[in-house]
Each structure stands twice: as structure tokens, then as C-alpha cells.
Amino acid sequence: MVADPHHPSRPQVRWRRIRQAIQAVVLVPALVVLSLLPIVRPSTDPPAAADAVIVLSGDFGDRRAVANSLVEKGLVPTLVFVGTPDRIDEDQLCQSRQRIEYLCLRPQPDNTRAEARAVAQLAKSRGWRSVLVVTSRYHVTRSRVVFRRCVDAEVRMLAGDPPYGRDYLTQQIRTEWPKVLYTLAIGPGC
């Protein structure tokens, strides 16, 4: 029997399948790891002067510490807490008069998109040209996308590192990764 030049032999088929299996074993985990980098090691912006610093809700002490350092350096005149209060004194700060202006925005529902919309309205009403948004490192990538879609001012992202362990980080990656994909998939609207 003469071999058909258009039909591969059994050894060729076997080697092709082995090569494909090796590629899958190597490439799939590599792609997963690469897709997680924007969550575990996102790109952040250096601190700079801005009209306000925005602290997103969900703070474990990391976000507010970053915002306070910006205030202490004199980079921002206004600190905005947006979302569900993370500390008892947030609302008290927002009602007090101090050298820095504290504002509290409580959008409903409390999610990143609603927070971005509330900040967008505030920035527009005040004529802000730039804002610094502080969130936890795992939340930077998605927040950047949402805030840049919604806010008509320059948005710079800064990250805090919550005092969480590996289990908590793993849980956040599991929930944040699909949220990033969903945010990217829903298009350019706010």
C-alpha cells in the first residue's frame, strides 16, 4: 500500500497530538499567569499634585494611609471617601472643618461603577482637572478602566497593600479576574 501524501501517518498524528498536549500544558498556565499580572502587579501612577484624592470603599487601612500621605505632602486640597464607610470617623471628618476638605459620597448601589459615576459628577461640578484614585492593588486595573471611562478629568491610580494573607489574596484574585474580564467586555460606556 502506498502512503497518501495528504494523509499523515499514525506516528505523525501521534507526535502532533503529543506536541499539542505539551503546548497546552505549557501555554495555558503561562496565559493564566500573564492574565493575572494586571491584578497581582498592576501598573500604578506616581503620586502627583491633583485636585482631589479619592479613597474607594473596601479599605483595610491601606487606602486611607496612601491618601493621608498625599494630604501630608500637600499634593491635594480635598480628600473624598466614596462608597460605604470603612471607618467610624469618615462621616465625622466630612462634617468637620479642617485645613483639608473632606467629602463623603455614598452612591447606591455601592460598587466601582457607581463610585466612578459619583466622582464624575463631583469632578464636573467642581471643574476638577485631575484626581488621584486610591484602591487596593488587586483592584487597580478594573478601577482604572471604569474611572477613565466615567470621569472627564485625568485619573491617576495609586495602590495600597492591604494587610491580607495569601488566602485572602487568592480569594480576591478569584473574584476580581472575572470582574476585569466583564468590565473589558461591556464596552466603552460608563
C-alpha positions as protocol buffer text, in pm:
chain_id: "A"
residue {
  index: 1
  type: MET
  ca { x: 0 y: 0 z: 0 }
}
residue {
  index: 2
  type: VAL
  ca { x: 129 y: 343 z: -97 }
}
residue {
  index: 3
  type: ALA
  ca { x: 113 y: 619 z: 163 }
}
residue {
  index: 4
  type: ASP
  ca { x: -119 y: 907 z: 77 }
}
residue {
  index: 5
  type: PRO
  ca { x: 90 y: 1230 z: 84 }
}
residue {
  index: 6
  type: HIS
  ca { x: -215 y: 1427 z: 200 }
}
residue {
  index: 7
  type: HIS
  ca { x: -296 y: 1194 z: 489 }
}
residue {
  index: 8
  type: PRO
  ca { x: -47 y: 1184 z: 778 }
}
residue {
  index: 9
  type: SER
  ca { x: 75 y: 850 z: 908 }
}
residue {
  index: 10
  type: ARG
  ca { x: -11 y: 724 z: 1255 }
}
residue {
  index: 11
  type: PRO
  ca { x: 328 y: 816 z: 1404 }
}
residue {
  index: 12
  type: GLN
  ca { x: 293 y: 1167 z: 1260 }
}
residue {
  index: 13
  type: VAL
  ca { x: -54 y: 1201 z: 1409 }
}
residue {
  index: 14
  type: ARG
  ca { x: 69 y: 1070 z: 1744 }
}
residue {
  index: 15
  type: TRP
  ca { x: 363 y: 1319 z: 1751 }
}
residue {
  index: 16
  type: ARG
  ca { x: 131 y: 1604 z: 1651 }
}
residue {
  index: 17
  type: ARG
  ca { x: -101 y: 1519 z: 1941 }
}
residue {
  index: 18
  type: ILE
  ca { x: 191 y: 1492 z: 2185 }
}
residue {
  index: 19
  type: ARG
  ca { x: 324 y: 1830 z: 2065 }
}
residue {
  index: 20
  type: GLN
  ca { x: -23 y: 1986 z: 2107 }
}
residue {
  index: 21
  type: ALA
  ca { x: -56 y: 1840 z: 2457 }
}
residue {
  index: 22
  type: ILE
  ca { x: 287 y: 1977 z: 2557 }
}
residue {
  index: 23
  type: GLN
  ca { x: 193 y: 2318 z: 2418 }
}
residue {
  index: 24
  type: ALA
  ca { x: -133 y: 2314 z: 2613 }
}
residue {
  index: 25
  type: VAL
  ca { x: 43 y: 2213 z: 2935 }
}
residue {
  index: 26
  type: VAL
  ca { x: 293 y: 2497 z: 2893 }
}
residue {
  index: 27
  type: LEU
  ca { x: 87 y: 2768 z: 2724 }
}
residue {
  index: 28
  type: VAL
  ca { x: -237 y: 2751 z: 2920 }
}
residue {
  index: 29
  type: PRO
  ca { x: -76 y: 2805 z: 3263 }
}
residue {
  index: 30
  type: ALA
  ca { x: 150 y: 3074 z: 3115 }
}
residue {
  index: 31
  type: LEU
  ca { x: -151 y: 3257 z: 2972 }
}
residue {
  index: 32
  type: VAL
  ca { x: -337 y: 3229 z: 3302 }
}
residue {
  index: 33
  type: VAL
  ca { x: -37 y: 3369 z: 3492 }
}
residue {
  index: 34
  type: LEU
  ca { x: 4 y: 3652 z: 3241 }
}
residue {
  index: 35
  type: SER
  ca { x: -366 y: 3736 z: 3263 }
}
residue {
  index: 36
  type: LEU
  ca { x: -337 y: 3758 z: 3643 }
}
residue {
  index: 37
  type: LEU
  ca { x: -42 y: 4000 z: 3641 }
}
residue {
  index: 38
  type: PRO
  ca { x: -265 y: 4308 z: 3595 }
}
residue {
  index: 39
  type: ILE
  ca { x: -442 y: 4205 z: 3918 }
}
residue {
  index: 40
  type: VAL
  ca { x: -141 y: 4096 z: 4126 }
}
residue {
  index: 41
  type: ARG
  ca { x: 112 y: 4351 z: 3991 }
}
residue {
  index: 42
  type: PRO
  ca { x: -87 y: 4627 z: 3820 }
}
residue {
  index: 43
  type: SER
  ca { x: 63 y: 4939 z: 3673 }
}
residue {
  index: 44
  type: THR
  ca { x: 23 y: 5234 z: 3910 }
}
residue {
  index: 45
  type: ASP
  ca { x: 98 y: 5604 z: 3875 }
}
residue {
  index: 46
  type: PRO
  ca { x: 343 y: 5802 z: 4083 }
}
residue {
  index: 47
  type: PRO
  ca { x: 194 y: 6043 z: 4337 }
}
residue {
  index: 48
  type: ALA
  ca { x: 142 y: 6390 z: 4191 }
}
residue {
  index: 49
  type: ALA
  ca { x: -48 y: 6709 z: 4264 }
}
residue {
  index: 50
  type: ALA
  ca { x: -418 y: 6682 z: 4185 }
}
residue {
  index: 51
  type: ASP
  ca { x: -750 y: 6848 z: 4264 }
}
residue {
  index: 52
  type: ALA
  ca { x: -853 y: 6562 z: 4493 }
}
residue {
  index: 53
  type: VAL
  ca { x: -767 y: 6218 z: 4618 }
}
residue {
  index: 54
  type: ILE
  ca { x: -1046 y: 5961 z: 4607 }
}
residue {
  index: 55
  type: VAL
  ca { x: -1049 y: 5670 z: 4853 }
}
residue {
  index: 56
  type: LEU
  ca { x: -1267 y: 5384 z: 4731 }
}
residue {
  index: 57
  type: SER
  ca { x: -1461 y: 5180 z: 4984 }
}
residue {
  index: 58
  type: GLY
  ca { x: -1330 y: 4843 z: 5095 }
}
residue {
  index: 59
  type: ASP
  ca { x: -1036 y: 4988 z: 5286 }
}
residue {
  index: 60
  type: PHE
  ca { x: -840 y: 4769 z: 5528 }
}
residue {
  index: 61
  type: GLY
  ca { x: -628 y: 5066 z: 5631 }
}
residue {
  index: 62
  type: ASP
  ca { x: -412 y: 5057 z: 5320 }
}
residue {
  index: 63
  type: ARG
  ca { x: -611 y: 5301 z: 5103 }
}
residue {
  index: 64
  type: ARG
  ca { x: -657 y: 5571 z: 5362 }
}
residue {
  index: 65
  type: ALA
  ca { x: -290 y: 5556 z: 5459 }
}
residue {
  index: 66
  type: VAL
  ca { x: -189 y: 5628 z: 5098 }
}
residue {
  index: 67
  type: ALA
  ca { x: -442 y: 5916 z: 5077 }
}
residue {
  index: 68
  type: ASN
  ca { x: -323 y: 6062 z: 5408 }
}
residue {
  index: 69
  type: SER
  ca { x: 37 y: 6063 z: 5285 }
}
residue {
  index: 70
  type: LEU
  ca { x: -74 y: 6265 z: 4980 }
}
residue {
  index: 71
  type: VAL
  ca { x: -253 y: 6511 z: 5207 }
}
residue {
  index: 72
  type: GLU
  ca { x: 51 y: 6541 z: 5436 }
}
residue {
  index: 73
  type: LYS
  ca { x: 273 y: 6613 z: 5133 }
}
residue {
  index: 74
  type: GLY
  ca { x: 35 y: 6891 z: 5028 }
}
residue {
  index: 75
  type: LEU
  ca { x: -43 y: 6730 z: 4692 }
}
residue {
  index: 76
  type: VAL
  ca { x: -423 y: 6753 z: 4727 }
}
residue {
  index: 77
  type: PRO
  ca { x: -663 y: 7001 z: 4888 }
}
residue {
  index: 78
  type: THR
  ca { x: -958 y: 6759 z: 4902 }
}
residue {
  index: 79
  type: LEU
  ca { x: -995 y: 6400 z: 5022 }
}
residue {
  index: 80
  type: VAL
  ca { x: -1310 y: 6217 z: 4909 }
}
residue {
  index: 81
  type: PHE
  ca { x: -1435 y: 5897 z: 5070 }
}
residue {
  index: 82
  type: VAL
  ca { x: -1665 y: 5721 z: 4825 }
}
residue {
  index: 83
  type: GLY
  ca { x: -1885 y: 5422 z: 4900 }
}
residue {
  index: 84
  type: THR
  ca { x: -1980 y: 5251 z: 5224 }
}
residue {
  index: 85
  type: PRO
  ca { x: -1786 y: 5398 z: 5519 }
}
residue {
  index: 86
  type: ASP
  ca { x: -1492 y: 5181 z: 5619 }
}
residue {
  index: 87
  type: ARG
  ca { x: -1417 y: 5367 z: 5940 }
}
residue {
  index: 88
  type: ILE
  ca { x: -1644 y: 5523 z: 6200 }
}
residue {
  index: 89
  type: ASP
  ca { x: -1480 y: 5864 z: 6171 }
}
residue {
  index: 90
  type: GLU
  ca { x: -1528 y: 5910 z: 5794 }
}
residue {
  index: 91
  type: ASP
  ca { x: -1866 y: 6082 z: 5818 }
}
residue {
  index: 92
  type: GLN
  ca { x: -1740 y: 6289 z: 6114 }
}
residue {
  index: 93
  type: LEU
  ca { x: -1442 y: 6407 z: 5907 }
}
residue {
  index: 94
  type: CYS
  ca { x: -1673 y: 6501 z: 5621 }
}
residue {
  index: 95
  type: GLN
  ca { x: -1879 y: 6722 z: 5853 }
}
residue {
  index: 96
  type: SER
  ca { x: -1583 y: 6895 z: 6017 }
}
residue {
  index: 97
  type: ARG
  ca { x: -1387 y: 7199 z: 5905 }
}
residue {
  index: 98
  type: GLN
  ca { x: -1015 y: 7142 z: 5878 }
}
residue {
  index: 99
  type: ARG
  ca { x: -728 y: 7264 z: 5665 }
}
residue {
  index: 100
  type: ILE
  ca { x: -817 y: 6992 z: 5416 }
}
residue {
  index: 101
  type: GLU
  ca { x: -1164 y: 6946 z: 5276 }
}
residue {
  index: 102
  type: TYR
  ca { x: -1317 y: 6604 z: 5343 }
}
residue {
  index: 103
  type: LEU
  ca { x: -1614 y: 6488 z: 5136 }
}
residue {
  index: 104
  type: CYS
  ca { x: -1821 y: 6171 z: 5161 }
}
residue {
  index: 105
  type: LEU
  ca { x: -2008 y: 6029 z: 4864 }
}
residue {
  index: 106
  type: ARG
  ca { x: -2243 y: 5738 z: 4932 }
}
residue {
  index: 107
  type: PRO
  ca { x: -2368 y: 5609 z: 4593 }
}
residue {
  index: 108
  type: GLN
  ca { x: -2620 y: 5329 z: 4575 }
}
residue {
  index: 109
  type: PRO
  ca { x: -2556 y: 5058 z: 4486 }
}
residue {
  index: 110
  type: ASP
  ca { x: -2206 y: 5062 z: 4631 }
}
residue {
  index: 111
  type: ASN
  ca { x: -1989 y: 4930 z: 4352 }
}
residue {
  index: 112
  type: THR
  ca { x: -1697 y: 5057 z: 4148 }
}
residue {
  index: 113
  type: ARG
  ca { x: -1911 y: 5186 z: 3861 }
}
residue {
  index: 114
  type: ALA
  ca { x: -2147 y: 5377 z: 4093 }
}
residue {
  index: 115
  type: GLU
  ca { x: -1845 y: 5519 z: 4277 }
}
residue {
  index: 116
  type: ALA
  ca { x: -1693 y: 5633 z: 3947 }
}
residue {
  index: 117
  type: ARG
  ca { x: -2019 y: 5795 z: 3839 }
}
residue {
  index: 118
  type: ALA
  ca { x: -2048 y: 5981 z: 4171 }
}
residue {
  index: 119
  type: VAL
  ca { x: -1689 y: 6104 z: 4142 }
}
residue {
  index: 120
  type: ALA
  ca { x: -1751 y: 6206 z: 3780 }
}
residue {
  index: 121
  type: GLN
  ca { x: -2046 y: 6425 z: 3884 }
}
residue {
  index: 122
  type: LEU
  ca { x: -1846 y: 6582 z: 4166 }
}
residue {
  index: 123
  type: ALA
  ca { x: -1542 y: 6645 z: 3943 }
}
residue {
  index: 124
  type: LYS
  ca { x: -1759 y: 6803 z: 3676 }
}
residue {
  index: 125
  type: SER
  ca { x: -1944 y: 7027 z: 3923 }
}
residue {
  index: 126
  type: ARG
  ca { x: -1615 y: 7147 z: 4071 }
}
residue {
  index: 127
  type: GLY
  ca { x: -1423 y: 7177 z: 3746 }
}
residue {
  index: 128
  type: TRP
  ca { x: -1154 y: 6933 z: 3857 }
}
residue {
  index: 129
  type: ARG
  ca { x: -885 y: 6857 z: 3601 }
}
residue {
  index: 130
  type: SER
  ca { x: -720 y: 6566 z: 3782 }
}
residue {
  index: 131
  type: VAL
  ca { x: -795 y: 6313 z: 4054 }
}
residue {
  index: 132
  type: LEU
  ca { x: -588 y: 6050 z: 4229 }
}
residue {
  index: 133
  type: VAL
  ca { x: -784 y: 5732 z: 4295 }
}
residue {
  index: 134
  type: VAL
  ca { x: -659 y: 5507 z: 4575 }
}
residue {
  index: 135
  type: THR
  ca { x: -765 y: 5146 z: 4596 }
}
residue {
  index: 136
  type: SER
  ca { x: -610 y: 4813 z: 4689 }
}
residue {
  index: 137
  type: ARG
  ca { x: -351 y: 4672 z: 4450 }
}
residue {
  index: 138
  type: TYR
  ca { x: -571 y: 4385 z: 4326 }
}
residue {
  index: 139
  type: HIS
  ca { x: -846 y: 4638 z: 4236 }
}
residue {
  index: 140
  type: VAL
  ca { x: -632 y: 4891 z: 4042 }
}
residue {
  index: 141
  type: THR
  ca { x: -673 y: 4755 z: 3689 }
}
residue {
  index: 142
  type: ARG
  ca { x: -1052 y: 4737 z: 3690 }
}
residue {
  index: 143
  type: SER
  ca { x: -1088 y: 5067 z: 3875 }
}
residue {
  index: 144
  type: ARG
  ca { x: -861 y: 5239 z: 3623 }
}
residue {
  index: 145
  type: VAL
  ca { x: -1077 y: 5120 z: 3333 }
}
residue {
  index: 146
  type: VAL
  ca { x: -1403 y: 5223 z: 3500 }
}
residue {
  index: 147
  type: PHE
  ca { x: -1284 y: 5562 z: 3629 }
}
residue {
  index: 148
  type: ARG
  ca { x: -1123 y: 5657 z: 3298 }
}
residue {
  index: 149
  type: ARG
  ca { x: -1448 y: 5574 z: 3120 }
}
residue {
  index: 150
  type: CYS
  ca { x: -1657 y: 5780 z: 3360 }
}
residue {
  index: 151
  type: VAL
  ca { x: -1450 y: 6076 z: 3479 }
}
residue {
  index: 152
  type: ASP
  ca { x: -1371 y: 6362 z: 3239 }
}
residue {
  index: 153
  type: ALA
  ca { x: -1059 y: 6457 z: 3435 }
}
residue {
  index: 154
  type: GLU
  ca { x: -715 y: 6299 z: 3435 }
}
residue {
  index: 155
  type: VAL
  ca { x: -732 y: 5985 z: 3650 }
}
residue {
  index: 156
  type: ARG
  ca { x: -418 y: 5859 z: 3819 }
}
residue {
  index: 157
  type: MET
  ca { x: -425 y: 5530 z: 4010 }
}
residue {
  index: 158
  type: LEU
  ca { x: -239 y: 5460 z: 4333 }
}
residue {
  index: 159
  type: ALA
  ca { x: -239 y: 5134 z: 4525 }
}
residue {
  index: 160
  type: GLY
  ca { x: -237 y: 5035 z: 4886 }
}
residue {
  index: 161
  type: ASP
  ca { x: -135 y: 4693 z: 5004 }
}
residue {
  index: 162
  type: PRO
  ca { x: -395 y: 4556 z: 5244 }
}
residue {
  index: 163
  type: PRO
  ca { x: -263 y: 4351 z: 5534 }
}
residue {
  index: 164
  type: TYR
  ca { x: -406 y: 4031 z: 5397 }
}
residue {
  index: 165
  type: GLY
  ca { x: -262 y: 3685 z: 5376 }
}
residue {
  index: 166
  type: ARG
  ca { x: -226 y: 3453 z: 5082 }
}
residue {
  index: 167
  type: ASP
  ca { x: -574 y: 3303 z: 5129 }
}
residue {
  index: 168
  type: TYR
  ca { x: -739 y: 3644 z: 5110 }
}
residue {
  index: 169
  type: LEU
  ca { x: -534 y: 3742 z: 4805 }
}
residue {
  index: 170
  type: THR
  ca { x: -628 y: 3415 z: 4635 }
}
residue {
  index: 171
  type: GLN
  ca { x: -996 y: 3486 z: 4707 }
}
residue {
  index: 172
  type: GLN
  ca { x: -965 y: 3839 z: 4567 }
}
residue {
  index: 173
  type: ILE
  ca { x: -795 y: 3713 z: 4251 }
}
residue {
  index: 174
  type: ARG
  ca { x: -1073 y: 3458 z: 4201 }
}
residue {
  index: 175
  type: THR
  ca { x: -1339 y: 3729 z: 4224 }
}
residue {
  index: 176
  type: GLU
  ca { x: -1150 y: 4017 z: 4059 }
}
residue {
  index: 177
  type: TRP
  ca { x: -1033 y: 3834 z: 3747 }
}
residue {
  index: 178
  type: PRO
  ca { x: -1384 y: 3769 z: 3609 }
}
residue {
  index: 179
  type: LYS
  ca { x: -1485 y: 4125 z: 3703 }
}
residue {
  index: 180
  type: VAL
  ca { x: -1195 y: 4264 z: 3498 }
}
residue {
  index: 181
  type: LEU
  ca { x: -1296 y: 4050 z: 3201 }
}
residue {
  index: 182
  type: TYR
  ca { x: -1660 y: 4159 z: 3237 }
}
residue {
  index: 183
  type: THR
  ca { x: -1560 y: 4526 z: 3260 }
}
residue {
  index: 184
  type: LEU
  ca { x: -1348 y: 4500 z: 2948 }
}
residue {
  index: 185
  type: ALA
  ca { x: -1625 y: 4316 z: 2763 }
}
residue {
  index: 186
  type: ILE
  ca { x: -1911 y: 4559 z: 2832 }
}
residue {
  index: 187
  type: GLY
  ca { x: -1766 y: 4831 z: 2614 }
}
residue {
  index: 188
  type: PRO
  ca { x: -1661 y: 5191 z: 2647 }
}
residue {
  index: 189
  type: GLY
  ca { x: -1963 y: 5334 z: 2830 }
}
residue {
  index: 190
  type: CYS
  ca { x: -1970 y: 5444 z: 3191 }
}
